[in-house]
């Protein structure tokens, strides 16, 4: 077992620096790893624009094939091709872009809703078939029924584990941590691919129908994100359906927005909670939020809501959806529950909150330990046998789960039905609902443990939250259920199947919540107080303890139960539970798994001690940088020998006095942009002092510079250069992001962190202290009114887009007229 | 009338640069206005650390009394006093701070809820008394009743107008635009003072009870914010209740969080919609949001919810709350309404959305024109007569409103009651509810126009949304009501009383919504379709058209109606209406008023043409800056002659070669910090080359450096310096924010804007291009794990706070042990 304090936020410390980079997780570029001689540390050592000096010792050659975890490029790189692209755009382009954006949001909504519906349909039908067969078999022999039930479950889970393990390894688990990381700016390999989507959907059906202690809600968030990411791909090149205007969203920035919509759609579809979906993204999933996104995600979830309703209505009609019908979507609807509350109920709510906080964080703690143990001991073998272990593990868990589900209720005596309730016991031939008869002999008997254990989990939740009958469950049944289910949930989350955590959390919480409710009704004797209400509050408390969501969970519960009167109680239980869980110092479950996987997620606020460090403490001592004009062969060498993804470009200016050179930072050039330039070759020039023809920028296509999702873009192998080409030069100024953010060396790291995290940067230059100040910008200076007053021509230009009217002839004669724009278009040579 | 395109976002252009600064609104510092000779433009011209050179011509002396609109300091200024304060802090300090933060959130919640309850109590009682007297008087004479009603209203409104005009001018209007500006970082003078709070509460009671077409919901947001801001003041110095630990929140950064909580609490109290309150802040009010804030605002609104419930229960019991009872809080509860919808209902929803978008934005347009006209012609006179005009205007509006409310229903014939409805007509002696009898002669008759016009507005909303009776209103009554009420609402918003916009918007929207509903029921003949539902959808559409809120409005409506089944319809009507309204190009009402008042609000995204400009285009050509060591008298002169609030401090380094000086930017020093230094005098030194004793920093108190709300802090008049003192020196390095954000001159303005807006800056230095690059920071470098691995001692320091153990003796002997920290504490001399 590794150090326990790894769970605490303050204690997140890898064993060594190398540790952080191991496992293919943090093979992040830093631009600062390798030598370049000491000369690099100060600007005076950089020797000029066409620095052909040897780049120092290249310590290792990085295999190009290995796909490491990289950051995403949320920054717009303002290089000449980008500016040229802007120049080409007419006004209608903007409208097309906007229309397409909304159309994609619509498609994401419809797609996610349909997928969610299909998953539900398949799960309900498979589970219905399973229970139907088992109950038929039970008439003849319990043992036979058990074997049938167990085999059915193990097979389903095995299919799920196989597809996840052998075909789509990224589809394992809940997917919410992965989506959260993606939206934080981390490009985990393969998490948003089509194969992951398939694995998630099929695997989810298998694991949920197979009776595991998992839900389908978490995986739906991942599913929605996958659908959104695939739509942003701009069609498929393989089937030759990739129009240029459709490829426009194939960049990290637009994709981030779409994936956010997808995640919202996933939650909205899972719980039929459209507003909850939007809030989930705001509170939990998204790291960057813009007001415009609120509106767009809202639209997406509205579409989801309507689509699911339409699909469910279609199933209600003539068409036969098999066992799908009463079950499926709305998890619980306790309209018949409590509609008033008394002030003394705050005490049990406090108790529930505390319980939820403690139990939720113990869940995280134990599950985290188990996950670390799995990584360290269970999965330590080499690739293929590790995969077999995973499948066998999943089958074993399925076997244990099935055995508990079937055998435990056998040990429980039957309870008498309330004669007023017509559906007690559940009529023969119905495979969902309350009051499961199981093996009970009498006509008016039901088995209370079987009602919650030997049932689909959606039904189990409904039954636990039901207010149909007081004392429906014996305390022993509830305690037994909680203990076994808690253990099952702990061991299940982490095996190689898609597994959501909402449903197990709700079930665990509802079990002890109902216990507290029973206590309350017997103590107070108040007939208005319902056990079901406490079950709901318990569910909320466990979720808040394990996941620490408050507002979004509150709205989701609101939308699920359709009962607003209990809102203050729900709010308080969530607050207490989260506070207690936070006090334990154990991380929320998703963050815990992110931390165990050593993914460099950037939280919103920096650590306190960051204020004691400065920017120059964080950057490494040396740095690989290019001069303005570099030899092609040299660039290729650097790319081959370094994994960095961004290289600063520095231009030297010989001043009057020969001995005193000054240099300036031009900006950062990205690795994949360099690869495109090397592959395309049109920017090569024979003479390093040649002046770049600005029209060259128009010969590139901006979409060439963007990487498709989970891909490296142009690969090093694709670049074939002759010796002659290798001896040519490239003026890197054209491809530099001229608006690179830079901080002075003495800025406190806390503020650097703020900047980096707040703007979603990938590279941040650390520069020497500024040589004086040219001016100060304040609020007034950048209010659009003021800027327009100063530069009325710019507004006009922006409106009529005379930028687009620039002649594209090689002479660029018209440029002289719009000098300012010409400058910013190509950059003065 | 001024230019119509001022309404469109693209057309927001002041007539001249001076225009922007006029009216005391944008007297913003820019640090860039005045000459300093040409030498300033380049760093080489700054002549050294103890630059005693004359500062050029000071063109105007700024009167110190005038309180101009400034920006707020959301940035932490990391100067030596701040670092010393950090060093003094023990670990428990952090817990006290946290506990206090939550305690304040609790108090804000309780305070806002209580205030909201009191306002409701007073409004209901005053309005109840009014209607009771009027109805009694109607028995004898209609004319007498009219005069009684009218006089009552005019007096109430006059009292409201007087208190607002003569006592608390900032309490006028809804207050939401002001709060929005405050949270954007603009310190509008006086908007969060105690007198404004009093004016808002008392004025709100008067204007709402006086029957004006205004609501009390908008003002409650402002009320909540005022309460929060006052709590952050850290007690009152006047009553000697100002413990030091309590003053800790007396800074712009912590106050922003508290005011956000207050705004949430206001919405939560107004609509009894706790989740809606949080969302309102996220979507509309707040410009900066942190995940931690979600939780804290959520807590505040939960407290509000429970407090109001408790207070209302207290009123239900023995205690006599007068006319308060059936009315008051929950505006509408249409649980008895429609619970299903059909696909063909999307068409009327589309129509309603379009109508709402068009009518909502016409409301904005006309109201904006009227407001401009008022400013230009009505209020153009000198101060005191302008104030009388405002009061007379308010009384006139009250007179017109009362006359319409009383006389229009007289022109309408009575309608027969449905005999099944027991409360039709409203029994005598009851002063609230549906089916107002008014002057109807028959026992089973009611006047439909009086039901919505001659009633409190809360009741009018309930009646319009009621599904009790089909065809309750004649189409003529609805059309008449809409037309007159729309006009009344347009002329009322903008007069000198506290006036919310939610209630008028809901009433306008509900009127045409109900019309569409009547059309639908008569066309489809579907008995399940309720007119009340359409009234609700209409209300939503008008709000979305006028205010453009979507998610928050949706949740508020959800919480108000306690009916989730219509969620998709509500979502669609909101989306359509917002889209249509946005297409008209007319700004949302709050933004429109912000724009008319010429407040430099920074929107989230910059204008498109910002990408064509660069940082050096935005900054002015010259800039006032200090050398590192400056003469006291010189600093005082600069402060007297400039309004700037931040001054860059530059240090010159004589290099080996005498002719070639280099200089570096140390950071920005703030005006109010300089004033504190000049007042306290302890940092003065006789010799400019003296080395600063680092213990000096401990003799300041950090709270001295923070400005109380709506105050200038230390004033120039307070500084009395002898000639000798004026000839002494100050080393400004101690008071400089060493972590000043700076951008290179060629960074595109779009990115500058992003940085400025995203981090909530007040000053941003524009510096020359960097002389090379020292390194690059990437994600990996600032992940806490990595930083801790590199600097294990820092983590330890942060935890045990050995910072706090630093000796405070003048010798500072212990400093050598913790060299790094000593450096960052004082800055190496």
Interface residues (C-beta under 8 A of the other chain):
Chain A: X10 X12 X13 X14 X16 X17 X20 X21 X26 X28 X29 X30 X31 X32 X41 X42 X43 X44 X46 X71 X78 X86 X185 X186 X274 X275 X278 X279 X282 X283 X289 X290 X291 X292 X294 X295 X298 X299 X301 X302 X305 X306 X309 X310 X343 X550 X551 X554 X555 X558 X559 X562 X564 X565 X567 X568 X571 X572 X575 X578 X598 X600 X601 X602 X604 X605 X606 X607 X608 X609 X610 X611 X612 X613 X614 X615 X616 X617 X618 X619 X620 X621 X622 X623 X625 X644 X646 X648 X650 X660 X662 X663 X664 X665 X668 X738 X739 X740 X741 X742 X743 X744 X745 X746 X747 X748 X749 X750 X751 X752 X753 X754 X755 X756 X758 X759 X762 X763 X764 X765 X766 X767 X768 X769 X770 X771 X772 X773 X774 X775 X776 X777 X778 X779 X780 X781 X782 X783 X784 X785 X786 X787 X788 X789 X790 X791 X794 X795 X797 X798 X799 X803 X820 X821 X824
Chain B: X10 X12 X13 X14 X16 X17 X20 X21 X26 X28 X29 X30 X31 X32 X41 X42 X43 X44 X46 X71 X78 X86 X185 X186 X274 X275 X278 X279 X282 X283 X289 X290 X291 X292 X294 X295 X298 X299 X301 X302 X305 X306 X309 X310 X343 X550 X551 X554 X555 X558 X559 X562 X564 X565 X567 X568 X571 X572 X575 X578 X598 X600 X601 X602 X604 X605 X606 X607 X608 X609 X610 X611 X612 X613 X614 X615 X616 X617 X618 X619 X620 X621 X622 X623 X625 X644 X646 X648 X650 X660 X662 X663 X664 X665 X668 X738 X739 X740 X741 X742 X743 X744 X745 X746 X747 X748 X749 X750 X751 X752 X753 X754 X755 X756 X758 X759 X762 X763 X764 X765 X766 X767 X768 X769 X770 X771 X772 X773 X774 X775 X776 X777 X778 X779 X780 X781 X782 X783 X784 X785 X786 X787 X788 X789 X790 X791 X794 X795 X797 X798 X799 X803 X820 X821 X824
